[in-house]
Amino acid sequence: MSRPAQYHLLSLPDGSWETVSCLASAIRCRATTPTVIVDVSTVERLTIDALAVLVRKAMRLRSAGGELLLAGPGPALRKIIARTGTEPLLPAFCDSRAALRALSDDGQAWQRVELSEGESTHSSEPAQEQH
């Protein structure tokens, strides 16, 4: 029997560059799987710099065979993603359950795992996100 696919579910409390950068750093340093669902349901605004951090993180996760999915983006966040053309890198779903259902379309059983306390095992990248 094959091992279930794994993902991390993380919450983004606001869209400031600092918060998004901290989230990206946590993914870089503590993620053990390259698939991450980010709950952005409480994010009302997202700066272009913060969006750039999410796009870079999504690109890095894709290069490791995973992806970054957004759960619960509001109209303002959906609008900025559409205007910047980053929709293919940042697929958005109404909530985390919908994102998980999309992952399950491949027929695998997905299992949520918490971020590890140690170093990431899925990618190596520069120590800091560039601003």
MIRO-517377 format. One record per atom (N, C-alpha, C, O, CB): x negated, y negated, z; residue in one letter. Coordinates in steps of 0.1 Angstrom, whole numbers, plus 5000, padded with zeros to 4 digits. Each point is the difference from the previous one (the first is absolute). Glycine has a CB too. Example, Ala and Ser with C-alpha at 12.3 -4.5 7.8 and 13.67 -1.06 7.14 Angstrom:
BEGIN
486850575078A 500949885000A 499149885000A 499050005007A 502950125005A 498549774981S 499149895000S 500849895008S 499549895001S 499350174977S 
//
This chain:
BEGIN
499250125000M 500849885000M 499149885000M 499149995008M 502850135004M 498449784979S 499249884999S 500349905012S 501150005005S 498850034970S 499149905028R 500149905011R 500949884995R 499949964988R 497850115021R 503149885000P 500949894995P 499249874997P 498949985006P 502950125008P 498749834977A 499449874996A 500249915012A 501050015008A 499450024967A 498649885027Q 500149915012Q 500049864996Q 499449964990Q 499450215023Q 501849754996Y 500049854998Y 500049935013Y 500350065011Y 501049974968Y 498349855021H 500049915012H 501249904998H 500249954989H 497350075015H 503249955006L 501149905000L 499549895010L 499950025012L 502050154983L 497949714999L 499549895008L 501049884998L 500649994990L 497050095007L 502449845014S 500949895000S 499249874998S 498949985006S 502750145009S 498949794977L 499349874998L 501049895006L 501049984994L 497850104984L 500849875033P 501049915007P 500149864994P 501149945001P 498350185019P 499649834972D 500249884993D 499050004988D 499250094998D 501449795023D 499650024971G 499350004987G 498849915000G 499549964989G 502650095000G 497449915023S 498849915000S 498850084995S 499950125001S 501049755018S 498150054975W 498850064995W 499350085011W 499550114998W 500349714985W 500150135029E 499350065011E 500750145004E 499350105002E 500049675007E 502050234991T 500750125004T 499850114989T 499850125003T 501949755010T 498550094974V 499850094989V 498650055000V 499750124997V 502149764990V 497250035015S 498650045000S 499750105011S 499350104998S 500149684993S 501250205021C 499950105011C 500650134997C 499450115003C 500649705013C 501150194977L 500750134996L 499150074990L 499850125001L 502549785003L 497150034986A 499250064990A 498750065007A 499550104996A 501449744987A 498650095027S 498850045007S 500350135008S 499250105000S 500049675002S 502050245004A 500450125007A 500150124991A 499750115003A 501649745014A 499350124971I 500150114990I 498650044996I 499750124999I 502549794992I 496950005006R 498750034996R 499250085010R 499450104997R 500649704989R 500250165026C 499150075011C 500750125007C 499350085005C 499749704998C 502350234996R 500650115008R 501050094992R 500550095006R 499349755013R 500450134968A 500950094993A 499450134997A 498850004996A 502349804994A 499650315011T 499550134996T 500650054988T 499750114995T 499949935029T 501349894970T 500750044988T 500249874991T 500149895005T 501150305007T 498749834975P 500049884991P 501549954997P 500149914992P 497750174999P 503249985015T 501349954997T 500649935012T 500050055011T 500450144973T 500049685014V 500449925011V 501349934997V 500149944989V 497550025018V 503350055002I 501349924998I 499949895010I 499850025012I 501650184981I 498849685002V 499949885008V 501449945002V 500649954990V 497050005003V 502950055019D 501349945003D 499849855000D 499449945010D 501450265003D 499849734977V 499949855000V 501449945002V 500249884996V 497950144988V 502850055022S 501349955002S 500149875009S 501049934998S 499850315000S 498249735010T 500049885008T 499249894994T 500049895005T 500350255015T 499149884968V 499249904993V 500949914992V 500750044991V 497350125008V 502049715005E 500849904993E 499349944989E 500549974989E 500849995031E 497450014982R 499149934990R 498750084999R 499550055010R 501649724994R 498350234984L 498750064998L 499249904992L 500449964989L 500650285013L 497849735003T 499249914992T 499350074989T 500050135000T 499649735020T 500050074970I 499350064988I 498850085005I 499750104995I 501149724989I 498450125026D 498850065005D 500450145007D 499350094998D 499649685005D 502250235004A 500450125007A 500450104990A 499750125001A 501049755019A 500050094969L 500550094990L 498750064993L 500050124997L 502149754999L 496950055002A 498850054994A 499350115008A 499550104994A 500249674996A 500450215023V 499450115009V 500850134998V 499450114999V 499949715018V 502150174983L 500850124998L 499750064986L 500050134999L 501849775016L 498050024975V 499850054987V 498650084999V 499950114995V 501549704995V 497650135016R 498750065001R 500150135008R 499450104996R 499449685003R 501950225012K 500250135007K 500750104992K 499650125000K 500449755022K 501050094971A 500850094992A 499150064989A 500150124997A 502049755007A 497150054990M 499050054990M 499050105005M 499750104994M 500649684994M 499250195024R 499150095007R 500750135003R 499450114998R 499349705012R 502550194995L 500750125004L 500350084987L 499950135000L 501149765020L 499350054969R 500350074988R 498750074995R 500050114995R 501849724999R 497150105007S 498750064996S 499750125008S 499250094996S 500049694997S 501450245019A 499750115009A 501250114998A 500050095007A 498749765009A 502250124974G 501050104997G 501349975008G 500950095000G 497350074996G 501949735010G 501349975007G 500649874995G 499949974988G 499150145032G 501849834989E 500649874996E 500549935012E 500050065011E 500750044968E 499649775019L 500649925011L 501449974996L 500249944989L 497549965017L 503350135002L 501449974997L 500549905010L 499750005012L 500750234979L 500449685004L 500649905009L 501550045004L 500750044991L 497849784999L 501850175022A 501350045005A 500749885006A 499549935009A 499850304996A 501949744989G 500849895006G 499749864996G 500349915008G 500050245010G 499149824970P 499749864997P 501249924998P 501050054994P 496850024996P 502349815015G 501149914998G 499949944986G 499050024993G 501249945032G 500849964972P 500049934987P 498849924997P 499550004988P 502950005014P 497149925007A 498949914998A 498750094997A 499249964991A 501849875024A 498850274992L 498850094998L 500250074986L 499050014993L 500750025032L 501450024972R 500350064987R 499749904989R 499450044989R 502350125021R 498749724992K 499849894989K 498549984998K 499649994988K 502649915019K 497050085003I 498649984998I 499350114994I 499149994992I 500949865028I 500450274983I 499450124994I 500450014985I 499250034992I 500950095030I 501149854975A 500549994986A 499349894992A 499550034989A 502750065018A 497749794999R 499349894993R 498550024998R 499549954990R 502249905020R 497750234998T 498550024999T 499750134992T 498950024997T 500849865024T 501450194975G 499850124992G 499350115007G 499450094994G 500449774987G 500350145032T 499450115008T 500950115004T 499750095008T 498849745001T 502750184985E 501050105003E 499450144998E 500350095008E 501549754985E 497550194996P 499450134998P 499150055011P 499950125003P 500349844972P 499149955031L 499150035011L 500650015013L 499650065010L 498649844977L 502950025015L 500749995013L 501550044998L 500949925001L 497549905006L 501950314991P 501450044998P 500849975013P 499550035011P 499850154972P 501849765015A 500949965012A 501250095001A 500650034990A 498549735008A 501350275014F 501250085003F 500849935011F 499449935008F 499450294985F 502549815007C 500849935010C 499750035014C 500249915009C 501650104975C 497650105019D 499550045014D 499050114999D 499750054989D 502549875021D 497350125002S 499050105000S 500550144996S 499350084994S 499549795024S 502550164985R 500650124996R 500150014984R 499750114995R 501649905027R 499049884972A 500050004985A 498650024994A 499950074990A 502249785011A 496950095005A 498750024996A 499550145001A 499450064992A 500149715015A 500950295005L 499750145002L 500750104990L 499450094995L 500249855029L 501650024973R 500850084990R 499349994986R 499950104993R 502249865020R 497449934984A 499249984987A 498850095000A 499650064990A 501349705008A 498450245013L 498850095001L 500450154999L 499350074993L 499649765022L 502250204990S 500550145000S 500550054986S 500250114998S 500449865026S 499549934967D 500450044987D 499150104993D 500450074990D 500649705008D 497750245007D 499150094994D 500250145006D 499250104996D 499249725001D 502650205012G 500350135005G 499250045012G 500250115006G 500349954971G 498549865027Q 499250035012Q 500849965013Q 500849914999Q 497150064987Q 501750105025A 500649965013A 499049905006A 498850035002A 502450195001A 499249664999W 499249895005W 500149995015W 501050025006W 499249864973W 498650105028Q 499949995014Q 499449875004Q 498949974995Q 501050295007Q 500749675008R 499449885005R 498950035010R 500150095008R 502149794989R 496750055002V 498950015009V 499649865005V 500149914992V 499150314997V 500449775023E 499549885006E 498649974995E 499350094996E 502249945024E 498249844981L 498649964996L 499150075010L 500350015012L 500449774978L 498150265006S 499050065008S 499349895009S 500149884997S 499650324986S 499649855026E 499149915008E 498649984994E 499349915004E 502050165017E 498450034970G 498649994994G 500049944987G 500949924996G 498650285016G 499449824981E 499849944987E 500950074989E 500350125001E 497449835005E 502749984984S 500950054989S 499350114993S 498750004999S 502349784999S 499850324998T 499450114992T 500349994985T 499650094993T 500550055028T 500749764975H 500550004986H 499349904991H 500050024988H 502150055021H 497249834996S 499349914991S 499049935008S 500049985012S 502050004974S 497049985006S 499049915006S 500149874992S 500050004987S 498450195020S 501549705000E 500149874993E 499349905009E 499650035011E 502650034977E 497649825007P 499349905008P 500649985013P 501250025002P 498249874977P 499850075031A 500449995014A 501149895002A 500850015009A 497050064997A 502349834985Q 501049905002Q 500749974987Q 499450014989Q 499249895028Q 502750074984E 500849964989E 499549854996E 499749925009E 502350234998E 497949834980Q 499649864996Q 501249914999Q 501050044996Q 497150064991Q 501749785018H 501049905000H 499949914988H 500849914998H 499350095027H 
//
